[in-house]
C-alpha cells in the first residue's frame, strides 16, 4: 500500500520528528489524463519549513494530516494520458511519498542531457535554476566582478560558486567547518570563509574582499547579510534567495550596516525561481554545456528510504548536507 509523510503538528521553532507522521493510503484508480508515478528520488529544501506554518506566503501551507509535497523524480508505471508513456522518467511536485497519482499536465518529462536523473532535483533543477537566474538575472553579475555567496556548500550556493567562476567572476564563499570550506575551495572559489571560525564574519569578509563586493547572493540572512552590507561597493546588487538563519527563530535580525543601502546605493531584491521556469530551455542549454565541459560539478548528500525523509529535511538546518540533500527510494 502506498505510504506518504503527513504534517502531524505545526512546529514552534525547530521542527522535530514528532511533527511528522508516516501514513498508508489506498491505491486509487487512474482517471482520464492521469498517470501513476513510482518515485525514485525525493528532494527536501529549506523553503518547506515555511510551508509548515499556517501563514500566508507565496505558496500554500501544508495541510495537517494530508500528504506533504515537494520535488520528486519518478518512473511512470501506469498512464491514462497520450503524452506520457509507461517507463518515462518525470519530475513533479508530489514528493514525500513513494507513489504519486496526478494529472499528466503536472509532470515534466526529463530532457535527455546524459546526466544522472537526480541532478534534475539539484544542479539542473530548481536549486540550479535559482542559482543561475539569481546570479545572472536578478543580481546582473558580470565578468570581473566580486561575488560573495553564503551557504556556499549547499545545493544553491555551490552552483552559484561554479557558475560565477565559469562566467569570469571572483568568488568568495562562506561555509561551516573545515571540510565544507575545503570542498567549496575545490569548486573554484577564490576565498572561503569558515563562518564557524573564531574571526567575526564581517572582519573575515573584509580581509577576503579588501576592495569590497559587487554582488551578494544571500541564502542565509542574519550576520551574512550584515557583513555583505558592510563591504558592498557602490551600486552593489543583492539577490535574496533565502534566509535560513531565521526560519526557526522568532527573534528579528539586527542589521548594524543597513544604512549603507543609502550611501552605497545598494539594490536588494528578493526573488522566486518559479517565473523562470518558462526559460527552462535557455537554462538547460547553458548549464548542460558547462556540465559537459567540466566547469560544473555536483555532489549530493543522500538518505536512503522513505522513512528517512524527515531526518534528511531536519539535517538542512544543522549543516547536515554538502551539496543537494536527497532521499533515494
Phi and psi restraints in degrees (value plus and minus 20) as a CYANA .aco file:
   2 UNK   PHI     -78.5   -38.5
   2 UNK   PSI     126.3   166.3
   3 UNK   PHI    -143.7  -103.7
   3 UNK   PSI     129.6   169.6
   4 UNK   PHI    -168.6  -128.6
   4 UNK   PSI     132.2   172.2
   5 UNK   PHI    -108.8   -68.8
   5 UNK   PSI     113.8   153.8
   6 UNK   PHI    -138.7   -98.7
   6 UNK   PSI     140.4   180.4
   7 UNK   PHI    -107.2   -67.2
   7 UNK   PSI      92.3   132.3
   8 UNK   PHI    -101.4   -61.4
   8 UNK   PSI     -57.0   -17.0
   9 UNK   PHI    -177.2  -137.2
   9 UNK   PSI     129.1   169.1
  10 UNK   PHI    -100.3   -60.3
  10 UNK   PSI     110.2   150.2
  11 UNK   PHI     -97.2   -57.2
  11 UNK   PSI     135.4   175.4
  12 UNK   PHI    -136.5   -96.5
  12 UNK   PSI      90.0   130.0
  13 UNK   PHI      61.9   101.9
  13 UNK   PSI    -163.7  -123.7
  14 UNK   PHI     -86.6   -46.6
  14 UNK   PSI     108.1   148.1
  15 UNK   PHI     -84.1   -44.1
  15 UNK   PSI     138.6   178.6
  16 UNK   PHI    -150.4  -110.4
  16 UNK   PSI     152.8   192.8
  17 UNK   PHI     -79.2   -39.2
  17 UNK   PSI     -47.0    -7.0
  18 UNK   PHI     -87.8   -47.8
  18 UNK   PSI     -35.3     4.7
  19 UNK   PHI     -99.9   -59.9
  19 UNK   PSI     -26.6    13.4
  20 UNK   PHI    -139.2   -99.2
  20 UNK   PSI     131.9   171.9
  21 UNK   PHI    -160.8  -120.8
  21 UNK   PSI     113.1   153.1
  22 UNK   PHI    -113.7   -73.7
  22 UNK   PSI     101.9   141.9
  23 UNK   PHI    -144.8  -104.8
  23 UNK   PSI     136.1   176.1
  24 UNK   PHI    -121.0   -81.0
  24 UNK   PSI     121.4   161.4
  25 UNK   PHI    -151.2  -111.2
  25 UNK   PSI     119.0   159.0
  26 UNK   PHI     -80.7   -40.7
  26 UNK   PSI     122.1   162.1
  27 UNK   PHI     -90.2   -50.2
  27 UNK   PSI     117.8   157.8
  28 UNK   PHI    -129.9   -89.9
  28 UNK   PSI     134.8   174.8
  29 UNK   PHI     -93.8   -53.8
  29 UNK   PSI     128.6   168.6
  30 UNK   PHI     -98.0   -58.0
  30 UNK   PSI     116.3   156.3
  31 UNK   PHI    -106.6   -66.6
  31 UNK   PSI     150.5   190.5
  32 UNK   PHI     -80.4   -40.4
  32 UNK   PSI     111.4   151.4
  33 UNK   PHI      66.5   106.5
  33 UNK   PSI     -16.8    23.2
  34 UNK   PHI    -121.7   -81.7
  34 UNK   PSI     141.6   181.6
  35 UNK   PHI    -153.0  -113.0
  35 UNK   PSI     134.6   174.6
  36 UNK   PHI    -131.3   -91.3
  36 UNK   PSI     107.8   147.8
  37 UNK   PHI    -139.5   -99.5
  37 UNK   PSI     106.9   146.9
  38 UNK   PHI    -108.1   -68.1
  38 UNK   PSI      90.2   130.2
  39 UNK   PHI     -88.5   -48.5
  39 UNK   PSI     116.6   156.6
  40 UNK   PHI    -131.0   -91.0
  40 UNK   PSI     -51.9   -11.9
  41 UNK   PHI    -158.3  -118.3
  41 UNK   PSI     118.1   158.1
  42 UNK   PHI    -140.8  -100.8
  42 UNK   PSI     124.1   164.1
  43 UNK   PHI    -125.2   -85.2
  43 UNK   PSI     119.0   159.0
  44 UNK   PHI    -139.6   -99.6
  44 UNK   PSI     117.0   157.0
  45 UNK   PHI    -159.3  -119.3
  45 UNK   PSI     131.0   171.0
  46 UNK   PHI     -77.5   -37.5
  46 UNK   PSI     -52.8   -12.8
  47 UNK   PHI     -80.2   -40.2
  47 UNK   PSI     -42.4    -2.4
  48 UNK   PHI     -83.4   -43.4
  48 UNK   PSI     -43.3    -3.3
  49 UNK   PHI     -82.2   -42.2
  49 UNK   PSI     -59.4   -19.4
  50 UNK   PHI     -84.7   -44.7
  50 UNK   PSI     -51.0   -11.0
  51 UNK   PHI     -94.3   -54.3
  51 UNK   PSI     -30.4     9.6
  52 UNK   PHI    -101.5   -61.5
  52 UNK   PSI     -33.0     7.0
  53 UNK   PHI    -112.3   -72.3
  53 UNK   PSI     126.2   166.2
  54 UNK   PHI    -110.0   -70.0
  54 UNK   PSI      47.0    87.0
  55 UNK   PHI    -153.9  -113.9
  55 UNK   PSI     135.9   175.9
  56 UNK   PHI     -94.4   -54.4
  56 UNK   PSI     111.4   151.4
  57 UNK   PHI    -171.3  -131.3
  57 UNK   PSI    -187.2  -147.2
  58 UNK   PHI     -95.6   -55.6
  58 UNK   PSI     -29.8    10.2
  59 UNK   PHI    -160.8  -120.8
  59 UNK   PSI     125.6   165.6
  60 UNK   PHI     -85.2   -45.2
  60 UNK   PSI     127.1   167.1
  61 UNK   PHI     -89.3   -49.3
  61 UNK   PSI     135.9   175.9
  62 UNK   PHI     -82.9   -42.9
  62 UNK   PSI     120.0   160.0
  63 UNK   PHI    -107.2   -67.2
  63 UNK   PSI     115.9   155.9
  64 UNK   PHI     -81.1   -41.1
  64 UNK   PSI     114.3   154.3
  65 UNK   PHI      59.9    99.9
  65 UNK   PSI     -22.4    17.6
  66 UNK   PHI    -126.6   -86.6
  66 UNK   PSI     131.7   171.7
  67 UNK   PHI     -74.6   -34.6
  67 UNK   PSI     116.0   156.0
  68 UNK   PHI     -96.2   -56.2
  68 UNK   PSI     149.0   189.0
  69 UNK   PHI    -149.0  -109.0
  69 UNK   PSI     136.1   176.1
  70 UNK   PHI     154.2   194.2
  70 UNK   PSI     151.0   191.0
  71 UNK   PHI     -82.8   -42.8
  71 UNK   PSI     122.7   162.7
  72 UNK   PHI    -170.6  -130.6
  72 UNK   PSI     132.0   172.0
  73 UNK   PHI    -138.9   -98.9
  73 UNK   PSI     112.9   152.9
  74 UNK   PHI    -171.8  -131.8
  74 UNK   PSI     154.0   194.0
  75 UNK   PHI    -126.5   -86.5
  75 UNK   PSI     111.4   151.4
  76 UNK   PHI     -91.5   -51.5
  76 UNK   PSI     100.3   140.3
  77 UNK   PHI    -127.6   -87.6
  77 UNK   PSI     -31.8     8.2
  78 UNK   PHI    -176.7  -136.7
  78 UNK   PSI     118.3   158.3
  79 UNK   PHI    -159.0  -119.0
  79 UNK   PSI     116.1   156.1
  80 UNK   PHI    -141.7  -101.7
  80 UNK   PSI      16.2    56.2
  81 UNK   PHI    -160.3  -120.3
  81 UNK   PSI     116.8   156.8
  82 UNK   PHI     -86.6   -46.6
  82 UNK   PSI     -55.2   -15.2
  83 UNK   PHI     -97.3   -57.3
  83 UNK   PSI     -40.4    -0.4
  84 UNK   PHI    -138.4   -98.4
  84 UNK   PSI     106.9   146.9
  85 UNK   PHI    -127.2   -87.2
  85 UNK   PSI     134.4   174.4
  86 UNK   PHI     -78.3   -38.3
  86 UNK   PSI     113.4   153.4
  87 UNK   PHI      78.2   118.2
  87 UNK   PSI     -35.8     4.2
  88 UNK   PHI     -84.3   -44.3
  88 UNK   PSI     119.2   159.2
  89 UNK   PHI    -113.1   -73.1
  89 UNK   PSI     107.7   147.7
  90 UNK   PHI    -153.1  -113.1
  90 UNK   PSI     140.6   180.6
  91 UNK   PHI    -134.5   -94.5
  91 UNK   PSI     123.2   163.2
  92 UNK   PHI    -179.4  -139.4
  92 UNK   PSI    -196.6  -156.6
  93 UNK   PHI    -133.5   -93.5
  93 UNK   PSI      -2.5    37.5
  94 UNK   PHI    -123.5   -83.5
  94 UNK   PSI      46.3    86.3
  95 UNK   PHI    -104.7   -64.7
  95 UNK   PSI    -183.7  -143.7
  96 UNK   PHI      40.8    80.8
  96 UNK   PSI       4.5    44.5
  97 UNK   PHI    -175.8  -135.8
  97 UNK   PSI     143.0   183.0
  98 UNK   PHI    -113.1   -73.1
  98 UNK   PSI     -38.9     1.1
  99 UNK   PHI    -156.6  -116.6
  99 UNK   PSI     118.4   158.4
 100 UNK   PHI    -146.4  -106.4
 100 UNK   PSI     112.9   152.9
 101 UNK   PHI    -137.2   -97.2
 101 UNK   PSI     102.1   142.1
 102 UNK   PHI    -179.6  -139.6
 102 UNK   PSI     143.1   183.1
 103 UNK   PHI     -81.2   -41.2
 103 UNK   PSI     123.1   163.1
 104 UNK   PHI     -78.9   -38.9
 104 UNK   PSI     -46.7    -6.7
 105 UNK   PHI     -87.2   -47.2
 105 UNK   PSI     -34.2     5.8
 106 UNK   PHI    -122.5   -82.5
 106 UNK   PSI      -9.9    30.1
 107 UNK   PHI    -138.6   -98.6
 107 UNK   PSI     133.7   173.7
 108 UNK   PHI    -144.3  -104.3
 108 UNK   PSI     103.7   143.7
 109 UNK   PHI     -84.9   -44.9
 109 UNK   PSI     119.0   159.0
 110 UNK   PHI     -93.5   -53.5
 110 UNK   PSI     113.6   153.6
 111 UNK   PHI     -88.3   -48.3
 111 UNK   PSI     131.9   171.9
 112 UNK   PHI    -105.9   -65.9
 112 UNK   PSI      69.7   109.7
 113 UNK   PHI    -129.5   -89.5
 113 UNK   PSI     -17.2    22.8
 114 UNK   PHI      49.5    89.5
 114 UNK   PSI      12.7    52.7
 115 UNK   PHI    -144.4  -104.4
 115 UNK   PSI     139.7   179.7
 116 UNK   PHI     -77.1   -37.1
 116 UNK   PSI     119.3   159.3
 117 UNK   PHI     -80.7   -40.7
 117 UNK   PSI     -50.3   -10.3
 118 UNK   PHI     -85.2   -45.2
 118 UNK   PSI     -37.3     2.7
 119 UNK   PHI     -85.4   -45.4
 119 UNK   PSI     -38.6     1.4
 120 UNK   PHI     -97.7   -57.7
 120 UNK   PSI     -21.8    18.2
 121 UNK   PHI    -123.7   -83.7
 121 UNK   PSI     -24.0    16.0
 122 UNK   PHI    -145.6  -105.6
 122 UNK   PSI    -129.6   -89.6
 123 UNK   PHI     -80.2   -40.2
 123 UNK   PSI     -53.3   -13.3
 124 UNK   PHI    -124.3   -84.3
 124 UNK   PSI      -3.2    36.8
 125 UNK   PHI    -141.9  -101.9
 125 UNK   PSI    -168.9  -128.9
 126 UNK   PHI     -77.3   -37.3
 126 UNK   PSI     -65.9   -25.9
 127 UNK   PHI     -81.0   -41.0
 127 UNK   PSI     -61.3   -21.3
 128 UNK   PHI     -85.5   -45.5
 128 UNK   PSI     -61.9   -21.9
 129 UNK   PHI     -82.9   -42.9
 129 UNK   PSI     -59.7   -19.7
 130 UNK   PHI     -80.0   -40.0
 130 UNK   PSI     -66.6   -26.6
 131 UNK   PHI     -83.7   -43.7
 131 UNK   PSI     -68.8   -28.8
 132 UNK   PHI     -83.8   -43.8
 132 UNK   PSI     -74.2   -34.2
 133 UNK   PHI     -94.7   -54.7
 133 UNK   PSI     -53.4   -13.4
 134 UNK   PHI     -82.7   -42.7
 134 UNK   PSI     -61.7   -21.7
 135 UNK   PHI     -92.0   -52.0
 135 UNK   PSI     -71.7   -31.7
 136 UNK   PHI    -107.6   -67.6
 136 UNK   PSI     -49.1    -9.1
 137 UNK   PHI    -123.3   -83.3
 137 UNK   PSI     -76.0   -36.0
 138 UNK   PHI     -85.0   -45.0
 138 UNK   PSI     -68.3   -28.3
 139 UNK   PHI    -110.6   -70.6
 139 UNK   PSI     -27.9    12.1
 140 UNK   PHI      31.2    71.2
 140 UNK   PSI      20.7    60.7
 141 UNK   PHI     -88.8   -48.8
 141 UNK   PSI     121.5   161.5
 142 UNK   PHI    -150.8  -110.8
 142 UNK   PSI     139.0   179.0
 143 UNK   PHI     -74.0   -34.0
 143 UNK   PSI     119.3   159.3
 144 UNK   PHI      72.2   112.2
 144 UNK   PSI     -31.4     8.6
 145 UNK   PHI    -108.4   -68.4
 145 UNK   PSI     143.8   183.8
 146 UNK   PHI    -125.5   -85.5
 146 UNK   PSI     105.9   145.9
 147 UNK   PHI    -136.3   -96.3
 147 UNK   PSI     111.9   151.9
 148 UNK   PHI    -128.4   -88.4
 148 UNK   PSI     109.0   149.0
 149 UNK   PHI    -143.9  -103.9
 149 UNK   PSI     102.8   142.8
 150 UNK   PHI    -110.6   -70.6
 150 UNK   PSI     140.0   180.0
 151 UNK   PHI      30.7    70.7
 151 UNK   PSI      28.0    68.0
 152 UNK   PHI     -91.5   -51.5
 152 UNK   PSI     -31.1     8.9
 153 UNK   PHI    -115.8   -75.8
 153 UNK   PSI     -18.7    21.3
 154 UNK   PHI    -107.0   -67.0
 154 UNK   PSI     159.4   199.4
 155 UNK   PHI     -82.5   -42.5
 155 UNK   PSI     -66.7   -26.7
 156 UNK   PHI     -94.1   -54.1
 156 UNK   PSI     -70.3   -30.3
 157 UNK   PHI     -80.3   -40.3
 157 UNK   PSI     -61.8   -21.8
 158 UNK   PHI     -86.5   -46.5
 158 UNK   PSI     -50.9   -10.9
 159 UNK   PHI     -92.3   -52.3
 159 UNK   PSI     -59.9   -19.9
 160 UNK   PHI     -77.6   -37.6
 160 UNK   PSI     -66.2   -26.2
 161 UNK   PHI     -74.2   -34.2
 161 UNK   PSI     -68.8   -28.8
 162 UNK   PHI     -93.6   -53.6
 162 UNK   PSI     -60.5   -20.5
 163 UNK   PHI     -84.7   -44.7
 163 UNK   PSI     -61.6   -21.6
 164 UNK   PHI     -81.4   -41.4
 164 UNK   PSI     -63.5   -23.5
 165 UNK   PHI     -84.7   -44.7
 165 UNK   PSI     -62.3   -22.3
 166 UNK   PHI     -82.6   -42.6
 166 UNK   PSI     -46.4    -6.4
 167 UNK   PHI    -116.2   -76.2
 167 UNK   PSI     -10.7    29.3
 168 UNK   PHI      67.8   107.8
 168 UNK   PSI       6.7    46.7
 169 UNK   PHI    -124.4   -84.4
 169 UNK   PSI     137.7   177.7
 170 UNK   PHI    -106.9   -66.9
 170 UNK   PSI     112.0   152.0
 171 UNK   PHI    -143.5  -103.5
 171 UNK   PSI     110.6   150.6
 172 UNK   PHI    -136.1   -96.1
 172 UNK   PSI     102.2   142.2
 173 UNK   PHI    -132.7   -92.7
 173 UNK   PSI     133.1   173.1
 174 UNK   PHI    -140.0  -100.0
 174 UNK   PSI     112.8   152.8
 175 UNK   PHI    -168.5  -128.5
 175 UNK   PSI     145.8   185.8
 176 UNK   PHI    -127.0   -87.0
 176 UNK   PSI      91.4   131.4
 177 UNK   PHI      82.0   122.0
 177 UNK   PSI     135.1   175.1
 178 UNK   PHI     -83.0   -43.0
 178 UNK   PSI     -61.6   -21.6
 179 UNK   PHI     -84.4   -44.4
 179 UNK   PSI     -66.3   -26.3
 180 UNK   PHI     -85.8   -45.8
 180 UNK   PSI     -59.4   -19.4
 181 UNK   PHI     -83.3   -43.3
 181 UNK   PSI     -60.0   -20.0
 182 UNK   PHI     -83.6   -43.6
 182 UNK   PSI     -58.8   -18.8
 183 UNK   PHI     -86.1   -46.1
 183 UNK   PSI     -63.7   -23.7
 184 UNK   PHI     -81.8   -41.8
 184 UNK   PSI     -59.4   -19.4
 185 UNK   PHI     -82.2   -42.2
 185 UNK   PSI     -59.7   -19.7
 186 UNK   PHI     -86.4   -46.4
 186 UNK   PSI     -41.6    -1.6
 187 UNK   PHI     -98.0   -58.0
 187 UNK   PSI     -30.1     9.9
 188 UNK   PHI      97.2   137.2
 188 UNK   PSI     -20.9    19.1
 189 UNK   PHI     -78.7   -38.7
 189 UNK   PSI     118.1   158.1
 190 UNK   PHI     -95.2   -55.2
 190 UNK   PSI     -54.0   -14.0
 191 UNK   PHI    -161.9  -121.9
 191 UNK   PSI     124.4   164.4
 192 UNK   PHI    -150.3  -110.3
 192 UNK   PSI     110.1   150.1
 193 UNK   PHI    -124.2   -84.2
 193 UNK   PSI     108.2   148.2
 194 UNK   PHI    -108.7   -68.7
 194 UNK   PSI      83.2   123.2
 195 UNK   PHI     -90.4   -50.4
 195 UNK   PSI     -31.3     8.7
 196 UNK   PHI    -109.5   -69.5
 196 UNK   PSI     -20.5    19.5
 197 UNK   PHI     -96.2   -56.2
 197 UNK   PSI    -196.8  -156.8
 198 UNK   PHI    -100.8   -60.8
 198 UNK   PSI     -41.5    -1.5
 199 UNK   PHI    -101.0   -61.0
 199 UNK   PSI     107.6   147.6
 200 UNK   PHI     -74.6   -34.6
 200 UNK   PSI     122.7   162.7
 201 UNK   PHI     -78.3   -38.3
 201 UNK   PSI     -62.7   -22.7
 202 UNK   PHI     -83.4   -43.4
 202 UNK   PSI     -55.5   -15.5
 203 UNK   PHI     -93.1   -53.1
 203 UNK   PSI     -60.7   -20.7
 204 UNK   PHI     -83.9   -43.9
 204 UNK   PSI     -59.6   -19.6
 205 UNK   PHI     -88.2   -48.2
 205 UNK   PSI     -57.5   -17.5
 206 UNK   PHI     -81.6   -41.6
 206 UNK   PSI     -57.3   -17.3
 207 UNK   PHI     -90.7   -50.7
 207 UNK   PSI     -57.0   -17.0
 208 UNK   PHI     -95.2   -55.2
 208 UNK   PSI     -49.7    -9.7
 209 UNK   PHI    -151.0  -111.0
 209 UNK   PSI      51.0    91.0
 210 UNK   PHI     -81.2   -41.2
 210 UNK   PSI     -42.6    -2.6
 211 UNK   PHI    -121.5   -81.5
 211 UNK   PSI     -11.7    28.3
 212 UNK   PHI      72.6   112.6
 212 UNK   PSI     157.2   197.2
 213 UNK   PHI    -138.6   -98.6
 213 UNK   PSI     129.6   169.6
 214 UNK   PHI    -115.4   -75.4
 214 UNK   PSI     -50.9   -10.9
 215 UNK   PHI    -157.2  -117.2
 215 UNK   PSI     117.8   157.8
 216 UNK   PHI    -143.0  -103.0
 216 UNK   PSI     105.0   145.0
 217 UNK   PHI    -124.2   -84.2
 217 UNK   PSI      91.4   131.4
 218 UNK   PHI    -120.9   -80.9
 218 UNK   PSI      97.4   137.4
 219 UNK   PHI    -129.6   -89.6
 219 UNK   PSI     -26.4    13.6
 220 UNK   PHI    -140.7  -100.7
 220 UNK   PSI     -63.9   -23.9
 221 UNK   PHI      57.1    97.1
 221 UNK   PSI    -174.7  -134.7
 222 UNK   PHI      35.8    75.8
 222 UNK   PSI    -155.1  -115.1
 223 UNK   PHI     -82.7   -42.7
 223 UNK   PSI     -50.7   -10.7
 224 UNK   PHI     -85.2   -45.2
 224 UNK   PSI     -65.3   -25.3
 225 UNK   PHI     -82.2   -42.2
 225 UNK   PSI     -60.9   -20.9
 226 UNK   PHI     -85.6   -45.6
 226 UNK   PSI     -60.8   -20.8
 227 UNK   PHI     -84.8   -44.8
 227 UNK   PSI     -59.0   -19.0
 228 UNK   PHI     -84.1   -44.1
 228 UNK   PSI     -60.5   -20.5
 229 UNK   PHI     -81.1   -41.1
 229 UNK   PSI     -59.7   -19.7
 230 UNK   PHI     -83.6   -43.6
 230 UNK   PSI     -51.7   -11.7
 231 UNK   PHI    -135.2   -95.2
 231 UNK   PSI      -3.9    36.1
 232 UNK   PHI     -92.9   -52.9
 232 UNK   PSI     116.8   156.8
 233 UNK   PHI     -97.3   -57.3
 233 UNK   PSI     149.3   189.3
 234 UNK   PHI     -77.7   -37.7
 234 UNK   PSI     116.0   156.0
 235 UNK   PHI      44.4    84.4
 235 UNK   PSI       7.5    47.5
 236 UNK   PHI     -86.2   -46.2
 236 UNK   PSI     134.0   174.0
 237 UNK   PHI    -141.7  -101.7
 237 UNK   PSI     111.2   151.2
 238 UNK   PHI    -132.7   -92.7
 238 UNK   PSI     103.4   143.4
 239 UNK   PHI    -121.3   -81.3
 239 UNK   PSI      94.4   134.4
 240 UNK   PHI    -118.8   -78.8
 240 UNK   PSI      84.3   124.3
 241 UNK   PHI    -114.4   -74.4
 241 UNK   PSI     -61.5   -21.5
 242 UNK   PHI    -181.7  -141.7
 242 UNK   PSI     140.5   180.5
 243 UNK   PHI    -153.7  -113.7
 243 UNK   PSI      44.9    84.9
 244 UNK   PHI     -80.1   -40.1
 244 UNK   PSI     -42.9    -2.9
 245 UNK   PHI     -80.5   -40.5
 245 UNK   PSI     -46.2    -6.2
 246 UNK   PHI    -130.4   -90.4
 246 UNK   PSI     -15.3    24.7
 247 UNK   PHI     -84.0   -44.0
 247 UNK   PSI     -51.6   -11.6
 248 UNK   PHI    -134.3   -94.3
 248 UNK   PSI       1.1    41.1
 249 UNK   PHI    -145.2  -105.2
 249 UNK   PSI     123.5   163.5
 250 UNK   PHI    -122.3   -82.3
 250 UNK   PSI     -16.3    23.7
 251 UNK   PHI    -113.3   -73.3
 251 UNK   PSI     100.4   140.4
 252 UNK   PHI     -82.4   -42.4
 252 UNK   PSI     124.6   164.6
 253 UNK   PHI     -94.7   -54.7
 253 UNK   PSI     114.1   154.1
 254 UNK   PHI    -114.8   -74.8
 254 UNK   PSI      94.7   134.7
 255 UNK   PHI    -121.2   -81.2
 255 UNK   PSI      83.6   123.6
 256 UNK   PHI     -88.7   -48.7
 256 UNK   PSI     -48.3    -8.3
 257 UNK   PHI    -127.9   -87.9
 257 UNK   PSI      -0.2    39.8
 258 UNK   PHI     -81.0   -41.0
 258 UNK   PSI     -52.4   -12.4
 259 UNK   PHI     -82.4   -42.4
 259 UNK   PSI     -37.9     2.1
 260 UNK   PHI     -87.4   -47.4
 260 UNK   PSI     -35.1     4.9
 261 UNK   PHI     -75.6   -35.6
 261 UNK   PSI     -56.4   -16.4
 262 UNK   PHI     -96.3   -56.3
 262 UNK   PSI     -76.3   -36.3
 263 UNK   PHI     -83.8   -43.8
 263 UNK   PSI     -59.6   -19.6
 264 UNK   PHI    -111.0   -71.0
 264 UNK   PSI     -22.6    17.4
 265 UNK   PHI      33.9    73.9
 265 UNK   PSI      29.7    69.7
 266 UNK   PHI     -98.7   -58.7
 266 UNK   PSI     114.9   154.9
 267 UNK   PHI    -119.2   -79.2
 267 UNK   PSI      99.8   139.8
 268 UNK   PHI    -134.5   -94.5
 268 UNK   PSI     100.1   140.1
 269 UNK   PHI    -152.5  -112.5
 269 UNK   PSI      99.8   139.8
 270 UNK   PHI    -100.0   -60.0
 270 UNK   PSI     133.2   173.2
 271 UNK   PHI    -173.2  -133.2
 271 UNK   PSI     138.5   178.5
 272 UNK   PHI    -136.6   -96.6
 272 UNK   PSI     130.0   170.0
 273 UNK   PHI    -101.4   -61.4
 273 UNK   PSI     -42.2    -2.2
 274 UNK   PHI     -75.1   -35.1
 274 UNK   PSI     -59.0   -19.0
 275 UNK   PHI     -82.4   -42.4
 275 UNK   PSI     -39.2     0.8
 276 UNK   PHI    -107.1   -67.1
 276 UNK   PSI     -26.2    13.8
 277 UNK   PHI     -78.9   -38.9
 277 UNK   PSI     -49.8    -9.8
 278 UNK   PHI     -87.8   -47.8
 278 UNK   PSI     -35.1     4.9
 279 UNK   PHI    -125.9   -85.9
 279 UNK   PSI       5.9    45.9
 280 UNK   PHI     -79.3   -39.3
 280 UNK   PSI     -60.4   -20.4
 281 UNK   PHI     -83.6   -43.6
 281 UNK   PSI     -58.7   -18.7
 282 UNK   PHI     -84.2   -44.2
 282 UNK   PSI     -62.7   -22.7
 283 UNK   PHI     -82.3   -42.3
 283 UNK   PSI     -70.3   -30.3
 284 UNK   PHI     -79.5   -39.5
 284 UNK   PSI     -61.2   -21.2
 285 UNK   PHI     -80.7   -40.7
 285 UNK   PSI     -68.3   -28.3
 286 UNK   PHI     -93.0   -53.0
 286 UNK   PSI     -64.4   -24.4
 287 UNK   PHI     -86.7   -46.7
 287 UNK   PSI     -62.2   -22.2
 288 UNK   PHI     -81.4   -41.4
 288 UNK   PSI     -58.7   -18.7
 289 UNK   PHI     -82.6   -42.6
 289 UNK   PSI     -60.7   -20.7
 290 UNK   PHI     -90.4   -50.4
 290 UNK   PSI     -56.5   -16.5
 291 UNK   PHI     -82.8   -42.8
 291 UNK   PSI     -67.2   -27.2
 292 UNK   PHI     -86.6   -46.6
 292 UNK   PSI     -49.5    -9.5
 293 UNK   PHI     -98.2   -58.2
 293 UNK   PSI     -31.5     8.5
 294 UNK   PHI      69.4   109.4
 294 UNK   PSI     -16.2    23.8
 295 UNK   PHI     -92.5   -52.5
 295 UNK   PSI     -43.6    -3.6
 296 UNK   PHI    -139.7   -99.7
 296 UNK   PSI     116.8   156.8
 297 UNK   PHI    -147.7  -107.7
 297 UNK   PSI     127.9   167.9
 298 UNK   PHI    -142.4  -102.4
 298 UNK   PSI     132.0   172.0
 299 UNK   PHI    -159.8  -119.8
 299 UNK   PSI     118.0   158.0
 300 UNK   PHI    -138.9   -98.9
 300 UNK   PSI     129.1   169.1
 301 UNK   PHI    -127.9   -87.9
 301 UNK   PSI      95.5   135.5
 302 UNK   PHI    -133.8   -93.8
 302 UNK   PSI     108.4   148.4
 303 UNK   PHI    -124.0   -84.0
 303 UNK   PSI     121.2   161.2
 304 UNK   PHI    -118.8   -78.8
 304 UNK   PSI     108.6   148.6
 305 UNK   PHI      71.3   111.3
 305 UNK   PSI     127.7   167.7
 306 UNK   PHI     -77.2   -37.2
 306 UNK   PSI     -56.0   -16.0
 307 UNK   PHI     -78.5   -38.5
 307 UNK   PSI     -45.8    -5.8
 308 UNK   PHI    -107.2   -67.2
 308 UNK   PSI     -20.1    19.9
 309 UNK   PHI     -79.3   -39.3
 309 UNK   PSI     -67.9   -27.9
 310 UNK   PHI     -80.9   -40.9
 310 UNK   PSI     -58.1   -18.1
 311 UNK   PHI     -82.1   -42.1
 311 UNK   PSI     -61.5   -21.5
 312 UNK   PHI     -81.5   -41.5
 312 UNK   PSI     -64.7   -24.7
 313 UNK   PHI     -82.3   -42.3
 313 UNK   PSI     -68.0   -28.0
 314 UNK   PHI     -84.8   -44.8
 314 UNK   PSI     -49.2    -9.2
 315 UNK   PHI     -84.0   -44.0
 315 UNK   PSI     -41.2    -1.2
 316 UNK   PHI     -81.6   -41.6
 316 UNK   PSI     -48.1    -8.1
 317 UNK   PHI    -118.1   -78.1
 317 UNK   PSI     -18.3    21.7
 318 UNK   PHI    -144.7  -104.7
 318 UNK   PSI      -3.1    36.9
 319 UNK   PHI      53.6    93.6
 319 UNK   PSI       7.1    47.1
 320 UNK   PHI    -101.7   -61.7
 320 UNK   PSI     -19.3    20.7
 321 UNK   PHI    -143.7  -103.7
 321 UNK   PSI     123.8   163.8
 322 UNK   PHI    -137.0   -97.0
 322 UNK   PSI      99.7   139.7
 323 UNK   PHI      56.7    96.7
 323 UNK   PSI    -167.7  -127.7
 324 UNK   PHI    -101.9   -61.9
 324 UNK   PSI     114.5   154.5
 325 UNK   PHI    -109.0   -69.0
 325 UNK   PSI     103.0   143.0
 326 UNK   PHI    -154.2  -114.2
 326 UNK   PSI     138.5   178.5
 327 UNK   PHI    -140.2  -100.2
 327 UNK   PSI     106.7   146.7
 328 UNK   PHI    -122.0   -82.0
 328 UNK   PSI     106.7   146.7
